[in-house]
């Protein structure tokens, strides 16, 4: 082997490595841009949205409607927000960022129950919006058990955040529970979110109103669904639009 051939091999290897690094870098940037502004995969980890969404459902989330932000994965760093062409609507299922300081980068899925200006009240598990009883038979379920609705800490948490927005009588005697609360008024540019599985959902009843800028997308369709007990693929759920 000539000296020229020996020198050519490391040079060729170095060129190949640089070429691969560039290709991977470009692919990574494209993936981040698509994930930030256009579409993202999302997995349902909890039963809070049953039976609309089941544990083990995998869905694509459309981020173009409400406007995305460039997000560096696993860091929580976001900037360069793009304008959207739509606004979240009542009764729709959306994905949003948690408002709690302990989980700032957690993505959550719930249903919009009320928007800015709405007066909301729940009486014996029946929701009223602006004085009108809502027909939630299509999606809301009550299975019992789950979160302990009589837990003193939770009840105090509910009362503390709701009281400034409460418009009912006898404010000093107001004692909300997960089954009976309100009437409260949703502030502008905010939403009241609830899970469809009302007894298994940690939602606005506990942590309050959701700022509009926290809404990141809406579900497109379920592209895969798997149950674990027993293990099986739920073929009948594929390509279903959650609503």
C-alpha positions in Angstrom: 0.0 0.0 0.0 1.4 3.4 -1.0 1.7 6.3 1.4 -0.9 8.1 -0.6 -3.4 5.3 0.0 -2.7 5.2 3.7 -3.4 8.9 4.0 -6.5 8.7 1.9 -8.3 6.2 4.2 -8.3 8.3 7.4 -9.3 11.3 5.3 -12.2 9.3 3.7 -13.3 8.0 7.1 -13.2 11.5 8.6 -15.2 12.8 5.6 -17.8 10.1 6.1 -18.2 10.8 9.8 -18.6 14.6 9.1 -21.2 13.8 6.5 -23.1 11.5 8.8 -22.9 14.1 11.6 -24.3 16.8 9.3 -27.1 14.5 8.2 -28.1 13.6 11.7 -27.9 17.3 12.8 -30.2 18.4 9.9 -32.6 15.5 10.7 -32.7 16.5 14.4 -33.4 20.1 13.6 -36.2 19.1 11.2 -37.7 16.8 13.9 -37.6 19.6 16.5 -39.2 22.1 14.2 -42.0 19.6 13.2 -42.5 18.7 16.8 -42.6 22.3 18.0 -44.9 23.8 15.3 -46.7 21.1 13.4 -47.3 17.7 14.8 -46.3 15.7 17.9 -47.0 12.1 19.1 -48.7 11.8 22.5 -49.4 8.8 24.7 -52.3 8.5 27.1 -50.8 7.5 30.5 -53.8 7.7 32.8 -57.5 6.9 32.9 -58.6 10.5 33.4 -60.2 10.8 29.9 -61.9 7.5 29.7 -63.8 6.5 27.8 -62.9 9.1 25.2 -59.2 8.2 25.5 -57.9 5.0 27.1 -54.6 4.2 28.7 -52.4 3.0 25.9 -53.8 5.2 23.2 -51.2 6.8 21.0 -52.3 9.9 19.1 -51.0 12.6 16.9 -51.5 16.2 18.1 -52.0 19.1 15.7 -50.1 22.2 16.9 -50.7 24.5 13.9 -54.1 25.6 14.9 -53.2 27.3 18.2 -49.7 28.3 17.3 -46.6 26.4 18.5 -43.3 27.4 20.2 -39.9 26.3 19.3 -39.0 23.9 22.1 -35.7 22.3 22.9 -36.7 18.7 24.0 -36.1 17.7 27.6 -35.1 21.2 28.7 -38.4 23.1 29.0 -36.8 26.0 27.0 -39.4 27.6 24.6 -39.2 30.6 22.4 -40.3 32.0 19.0 -44.0 31.4 19.3 -45.8 31.2 16.0 -49.3 32.6 15.6 -52.2 30.2 15.2 -55.3 30.5 13.1 -57.9 29.2 15.6 -58.8 29.5 19.2 -59.8 26.6 21.6 -63.5 26.0 21.7 -65.8 24.8 24.5 -66.4 21.1 24.8 -63.3 20.2 22.7 -60.5 18.0 23.8 -57.1 19.7 23.9 -53.5 19.1 25.0 -51.9 21.7 27.2 -48.9 22.3 29.5 -49.4 21.9 33.2 -49.8 25.1 35.2 -48.3 23.6 38.4 -44.8 24.6 39.4 -44.0 21.0 40.2 -44.7 19.8 36.7 -44.0 22.7 34.3 -43.2 20.6 31.3 -45.9 18.0 31.7 -48.3 17.7 28.8 -51.9 17.1 29.8 -55.1 16.2 27.9 -58.6 17.4 29.1 -61.8 18.8 27.8 -62.7 22.5 27.8 -65.7 23.0 30.0 -65.7 26.8 30.1 -64.0 29.8 28.7 -63.5 33.4 29.7 -66.7 35.0 30.9 -68.6 31.7 31.5 -70.3 31.1 34.8 -69.9 27.5 35.9 -71.5 25.5 38.6 -71.7 21.8 39.4 -74.7 20.4 41.5 -74.6 16.7 42.4 -72.3 15.9 39.5 -74.5 17.9 37.0 -72.7 20.8 35.2 -74.4 24.1 34.5 -72.8 26.7 32.2 -74.3 30.2 32.2 -77.3 28.7 33.9 -77.9 26.0 31.3 -77.6 22.3 32.2 -75.1 20.6 30.0 -75.8 17.3 28.4 -72.6 15.4 29.0 -74.0 11.9 28.5 -71.8 11.4 25.3 -68.5 11.6 27.2 -68.7 12.1 31.0 -68.5 9.0 33.3 -68.6 8.6 37.0 -67.1 5.4 38.3 -66.7 6.1 42.0 -63.5 5.6 44.0 -60.3 7.1 42.7 -59.4 10.4 44.3 -60.6 10.9 47.9 -63.1 13.8 47.4 -63.3 14.2 51.2 -59.6 14.8 51.7 -59.3 18.0 53.7 -56.2 19.2 51.9 -57.8 18.8 48.5 -61.0 20.6 49.7 -59.0 23.5 51.1 -57.1 23.7 47.9 -60.3 23.9 45.9 -61.8 26.5 48.2 -58.7 28.7 48.3 -58.5 29.2 44.5 -62.2 29.2 43.8 -63.2 31.8 46.5 -61.9 34.9 44.6 -64.1 33.8 41.6 -67.1 32.7 43.5 -70.3 34.7 42.9 -72.8 32.8 45.1 -74.2 33.6 48.5 -72.6 33.3 51.9 -68.9 33.3 50.8 -67.8 32.6 54.4 -69.7 29.3 54.3 -68.7 28.2 50.8 -67.3 24.7 51.0 -66.8 23.2 47.5 -66.3 19.5 46.7 -65.6 17.7 43.5 -69.3 17.0 43.1 -70.7 20.4 44.2 -69.0 23.7 43.5 -69.6 27.2 42.1 -71.0 29.3 40.7 -67.6 30.7 39.6 -66.7 33.0 36.7 -63.9 32.1 34.3 -61.5 35.1 33.9 -60.7 36.4 30.4 -58.2 34.4 28.3 -58.5 31.4 30.6 -60.3 28.0 30.4 -61.8 25.6 32.9 -60.6 22.0 32.1 -62.1 18.7 33.2 -61.4 15.0 32.5 -64.2 12.9 31.1 -63.6 10.3 33.9 -64.7 12.7 36.6 -63.8 10.5 39.6 -60.3 9.8 38.3 -59.3 13.2 36.9 -56.9 15.8 38.5 -58.2 18.9 36.7 -59.3 22.5 37.1 -61.4 21.6 40.1 -58.1 21.2 42.0 -55.6 23.5 40.3 -57.7 26.3 38.9 -58.0 28.0 35.5 -55.8 27.3 32.5 -54.2 30.3 30.8 -54.9 30.3 27.0 -51.2 30.4 26.2 -50.7 27.0 27.8 -52.9 25.3 25.2 -50.6 23.6 22.7 -52.7 21.5 20.3 -55.7 19.3 19.6 -55.8 15.6 18.9 -55.9 14.5 15.3 -56.4 10.8 15.5 -55.4 7.7 17.4 -52.7 5.9 15.4 -52.1 3.0 17.8 -53.8 1.6 20.8 -52.7 -1.2 23.1 -54.1 -2.8 26.2 -51.9 -4.6 28.7 -54.3 -6.8 30.8 -54.3 -8.9 28.8 -52.0 -7.6 26.1 -53.8 -6.9 22.9 -53.9 -4.3 20.1 -57.2 -2.4 20.0 -57.7 -2.4 16.3 -61.1 -0.8 16.5 -59.6 2.4 18.0 -57.1 3.0 15.2 -57.7 6.3 13.2 -60.4 7.3 15.6 -60.7 11.1 16.3 -61.2 11.8 20.1 -64.1 14.2 20.6 
